[in-house]
Amino acid sequence: MVALMTIFRLNESQDGDSSDSDSNNNHLSRETVSRSIINEGIIAGQKIAKISVFTLLGIGVAELIMGQLSGSVVATADGIDSMSDAMISFIVLLGLRIAQRPPDKKFHFGYGTVETFAAMLAAIGMIIIGSIIAYHSYDSFVQPRVIHHPLATMIVLAVASAISLYRAVQMRVIANRYQILSLKTDAKNSIKDGSASVVGFFSILIATQFGFLQADAIGGMIIAGYIFSVAYLSLRQSSLILVDAWHSPKITELVKKIIEEKFGYEQITVKSVLLRSAGMINQAEVHIEVDGNKPLRDIELLSGEIQNSIRSEIPTMERISVIPHSFSEKPETRRARFFRNRYRNKTK
């Protein structure tokens, strides 16, 4: 009988401990869900970037060989473009590997912005390559050349276009799923590479079948224009992120709405929401007004609950700082503001 009572008490204590453990685990899982998603995205991004490097190298070599054999400027330009895209994919791969490192004494907030910096370097490299292609295309336009082995050259360009576009679709899916800026740049680059091969195909077709030899050089110029357009968009987006620009007001309003709806009973006033992007992750600094008479422990618990609520709605919001301030308004003014915000949220 004593043994049975002892076992019953042990089970009761274990159940209590397990419930506490479950609550702690739920708290930790909410804090780590964004990091697990980011790590998953980095691994997937590294895999597709590695495939991209070897694929583009193979395409570039084949196009360069055909460009030299045929004398086609557009085929050579497309080969140079593919080789440069392979270099850009390698930069993206390197950036993703560095971005995966944990914070250390030198980089207290981690290496997330390295991925954005890699996208910026890739865009600069694209501008250089585009300039070289534009120069050689202009030279060929002034002095047109006869194209040899047009059929074989068009077959190589058609196959290169199909492979590049297929790889671009795969890369774009991963980039959009995990919001990887450098991979988005590489995906746009792949779409551009596939489109450039299509342009090269038709340029050679027109030049050889209709006798308009300048079409080969015009195709090279169009490819250079593609490169410049993609480089401009990538350079603008990455540079804005590196200077802490934020261009998503919907996220700011969403954070305010989450706090005011889920914690309205506390009569919290959201003073400001400051957001910044650090590569794949976002960081938030939320300033709120709370009752200054609350114990410090209650305010800490409230801040933790707010952080978990924001993370559950926005998984990429990894680092969230909730900064409480004591109410600076009279009670009646504060109460009026609370009900006004509540009414505004319901009418939206």
C-alpha positions in Angstrom: 0.0 0.0 0.0 2.8 2.4 0.9 4.5 1.5 -2.3 1.4 2.3 -4.3 1.0 5.7 -2.6 4.6 6.5 -3.3 4.2 5.7 -7.0 1.0 7.8 -7.2 2.8 10.8 -5.6 5.8 10.4 -8.0 3.4 10.3 -10.9 1.7 13.5 -9.7 5.0 15.3 -9.3 6.2 14.1 -12.8 2.9 15.3 -14.3 3.5 18.7 -12.8 7.0 18.8 -13.9 6.0 17.8 -17.4 3.4 20.5 -17.7 6.0 23.1 -16.7 8.4 21.5 -19.2 5.8 21.7 -21.9 5.1 25.4 -21.3 8.8 26.1 -21.4 9.2 24.1 -24.6 6.4 26.0 -26.2 8.0 29.3 -25.2 11.4 28.1 -26.6 9.8 26.8 -29.8 8.2 30.1 -30.6 11.6 31.8 -30.1 13.5 29.4 -32.3 10.9 28.8 -35.1 12.3 31.8 -37.1 15.9 30.6 -36.8 14.9 27.1 -37.9 13.1 28.5 -41.0 16.1 30.7 -41.8 18.6 27.8 -41.4 16.4 25.7 -43.6 16.3 28.4 -46.2 20.1 28.9 -46.1 20.7 25.1 -46.7 18.2 25.0 -49.6 19.8 28.2 -51.0 23.3 26.7 -50.8 22.2 23.6 -52.6 20.6 25.3 -55.5 23.4 27.9 -55.7 26.0 25.1 -55.9 24.0 23.4 -58.7 23.8 26.8 -60.5 27.6 27.3 -60.4 28.4 24.0 -62.2 25.4 24.3 -64.6 26.3 27.8 -65.7 30.0 26.9 -66.1 29.0 24.0 -68.5 26.7 26.2 -70.5 29.2 29.1 -70.6 32.0 26.9 -71.9 29.7 25.3 -74.6 28.5 28.8 -75.8 32.0 30.2 -75.8 33.3 27.3 -77.9 30.4 27.7 -80.4 30.9 31.5 -80.4 34.6 31.0 -81.5 33.8 28.4 -84.1 30.9 30.2 -85.6 32.2 33.8 -85.2 28.9 34.8 -83.6 29.1 37.8 -81.3 25.8 37.0 -79.6 26.9 33.4 -78.9 30.2 34.6 -77.4 28.3 37.3 -75.4 25.9 34.7 -74.1 28.8 32.5 -73.1 30.5 35.4 -71.3 27.2 36.1 -69.6 26.8 32.5 -68.5 30.3 32.4 -67.1 29.7 35.7 -65.2 26.5 34.3 -63.9 28.4 31.3 -62.6 30.7 33.7 -60.8 27.7 35.5 -59.3 26.2 32.2 -58.2 29.5 31.4 -56.5 29.4 34.8 -54.7 25.8 34.0 -53.6 26.9 30.6 -52.3 29.8 32.1 -50.4 27.5 34.8 -48.9 24.9 32.2 -47.8 27.6 30.1 -46.1 29.0 33.1 -44.2 25.5 34.2 -43.3 24.9 30.9 -41.5 27.6 31.7 -38.9 26.4 32.5 -35.4 27.0 35.9 -33.7 30.5 36.4 -32.2 32.5 39.1 -30.5 33.0 41.1 -33.7 29.5 40.7 -35.2 27.1 40.9 -32.3 24.0 40.6 -34.5 25.3 37.8 -36.7 26.3 37.7 -40.3 22.9 38.2 -41.9 23.8 41.3 -43.9 26.7 39.4 -45.6 24.0 37.8 -47.8 22.8 41.3 -48.9 26.4 42.4 -49.4 26.9 39.4 -51.7 23.9 40.4 -53.7 25.4 43.9 -54.1 28.8 42.5 -55.3 26.9 40.3 -57.7 25.1 43.3 -59.2 28.4 45.2 -59.6 29.9 42.2 -61.3 27.0 42.2 -63.7 27.5 45.8 -64.6 31.2 45.2 -65.5 30.3 42.1 -67.7 27.5 44.0 -69.4 29.8 46.8 -70.3 32.3 44.4 -71.9 29.5 42.7 -73.9 28.1 46.1 -75.0 31.5 47.2 -76.3 32.2 44.1 -78.3 28.6 44.1 -79.7 29.0 47.7 -80.9 32.3 46.8 -82.6 30.6 43.9 -84.4 27.7 46.2 -85.4 30.1 48.5 -87.1 32.0 45.6 -88.8 29.5 42.7 -89.3 30.9 39.2 -89.4 29.7 36.1 -91.3 28.3 33.4 -89.0 29.6 29.8 -89.5 27.7 26.6 -88.3 24.5 28.5 -87.6 22.4 25.4 -87.0 24.8 23.9 -84.4 25.0 27.4 -82.7 21.2 27.7 -82.5 20.9 24.2 -81.0 23.4 25.1 -78.3 21.6 28.3 -77.5 18.2 26.6 -77.4 19.4 23.9 -75.0 21.1 26.6 -72.8 17.9 28.6 -72.7 15.8 25.6 -71.6 18.3 24.6 -68.8 18.7 28.2 -67.6 14.9 28.9 -67.4 14.2 25.6 -65.6 16.9 26.3 -63.1 15.6 29.9 -62.7 12.1 28.6 -61.7 13.6 26.3 -59.1 15.8 29.1 -57.7 12.9 31.6 -57.7 10.7 29.2 -55.7 13.3 28.8 -52.9 14.2 32.5 -52.9 10.5 33.6 -52.5 9.8 31.0 -49.9 12.6 32.0 -47.6 13.0 35.6 -48.7 16.7 35.3 -49.7 17.7 38.5 -51.5 20.9 37.3 -53.0 19.1 34.2 -54.3 16.4 36.4 -55.8 19.1 38.3 -57.6 20.6 35.0 -58.9 17.1 33.8 -60.0 16.5 37.1 -61.9 20.0 36.5 -63.4 19.0 33.0 -64.5 15.8 34.3 -66.1 17.9 36.9 -67.9 20.4 34.3 -69.0 17.6 32.1 -70.4 16.0 35.0 -72.2 19.4 36.1 -73.5 19.9 32.7 -75.1 16.4 33.0 -76.8 17.5 36.4 -78.1 20.7 34.9 -79.4 18.8 32.1 -81.1 16.6 34.5 -83.1 19.5 36.9 -83.7 21.4 34.2 -85.5 18.3 33.0 -87.3 17.7 36.5 -88.7 21.3 37.1 -89.5 21.7 33.8 -91.5 18.3 33.3 -93.0 17.5 36.9 -94.0 21.0 38.2 -94.5 20.8 40.9 -91.9 24.3 40.4 -90.4 23.9 43.3 -87.9 21.2 41.2 -86.1 24.0 39.2 -84.4 25.5 42.4 -82.9 22.0 43.8 -82.0 21.3 40.6 -80.0 24.5 41.1 -78.1 23.4 44.7 -77.2 20.0 43.4 -76.1 21.8 40.9 -73.8 23.9 43.8 -72.3 20.6 45.7 -71.7 19.2 42.7 -69.9 22.2 42.6 -67.7 22.1 46.3 -66.8 18.4 46.2 -65.9 18.8 43.3 -63.5 21.9 44.8 -62.0 20.2 48.1 -61.4 17.2 46.5 -59.6 19.5 44.3 -57.5 21.9 47.1 -56.7 19.1 49.4 -55.6 17.4 46.9 -53.3 20.6 45.7 -51.7 22.0 49.2 -51.1 18.7 50.3 -49.5 18.8 47.3 -47.1 22.5 48.0 -46.2 21.6 51.6 -45.2 18.7 50.3 -43.0 15.9 51.5 -45.4 12.5 49.8 -44.9 9.8 49.8 -47.6 7.0 47.7 -46.3 4.6 49.8 -44.3 2.1 46.9 -44.2 4.5 45.0 -41.8 4.6 48.0 -39.5 0.8 48.2 -39.4 0.6 44.4 -38.9 2.9 44.6 -35.8 0.7 47.4 -34.3 -2.4 45.5 -35.0 -1.1 42.3 -33.4 -0.3 44.1 -30.2 -3.4 46.2 -30.0 -5.8 43.3 -30.7 -4.2 40.6 -28.6 -3.2 42.8 -25.7 -6.0 45.3 -25.7 -7.0 44.3 -22.2 -3.8 45.8 -20.9 -4.6 49.2 -22.5 -1.2 49.2 -24.3 -0.4 52.1 -26.6 2.1 51.4 -29.4 4.3 54.5 -29.6 6.4 53.4 -32.5 7.6 50.3 -34.5 11.1 50.5 -35.9 12.0 47.8 -38.5 15.1 46.9 -40.3 16.2 44.1 -42.6 19.4 42.1 -42.1 19.5 39.8 -45.1 17.0 37.0 -44.7 15.9 38.1 -41.2 14.0 41.2 -40.0 14.5 43.0 -36.7 12.0 45.0 -34.8 12.2 47.6 -32.1 8.7 48.1 -30.5 8.1 51.0 -28.1 4.9 50.7 -26.0 3.3 52.6 -23.2 2.2 50.6 -20.2 1.0 51.2 -16.7 4.1 52.4 -14.7 2.7 50.9 -11.5 2.9 47.4 -12.8 5.6 45.2 -11.2 8.8 44.6 -13.3 8.1 40.9 -13.5 4.7 41.5 -15.1 6.1 43.9 -17.6 8.8 41.3 -18.5 6.2 38.6 -19.0 4.1 40.9 -21.1 7.1 41.8 -23.3 7.8 38.1 -23.8 4.2 37.4 -24.8 4.3 40.3 -27.3 7.5 39.0 -28.9 6.0 35.5 -29.2 2.8 36.8 -30.7 4.7 38.8 -33.4 7.0 35.8 -34.2 4.0 33.5 -34.6 2.5 35.9 -37.2 5.8 36.9 -38.9 8.3 34.0 -38.7 11.1 36.0 -40.3 11.1 38.6 -37.5 13.9 37.0 -35.6 15.1 39.7 -33.2 12.4 41.7 -31.4 13.0 44.2 -28.8 10.0 45.4 -26.8 10.8 48.7 -24.9 8.2 49.7 -22.3 7.5 53.3 -21.3 5.4 54.6 -18.5 2.1 56.3 -19.5 2.6 60.0 -20.1 -1.1 60.8 -20.5 -3.9 61.3 -18.1 -6.1 58.2 -17.4 -9.1 59.7 -19.2 -7.1 60.6 -22.3 -5.4 57.2 -22.3 -8.8 55.5 -22.1 -10.2 57.5 -24.9 -7.2 56.7 -27.1 -7.6 53.0 -26.3 -11.2 52.8 -27.4 -10.5 55.0 -30.4 -7.8 52.6 -31.6 -10.0 49.6 -30.9 -12.9 51.0 -32.9 -10.5 51.9 -35.8 -9.2 48.3 -35.9 -12.7 46.9 -36.0 -13.8 49.1 -38.9 -10.7 48.2 -41.0 
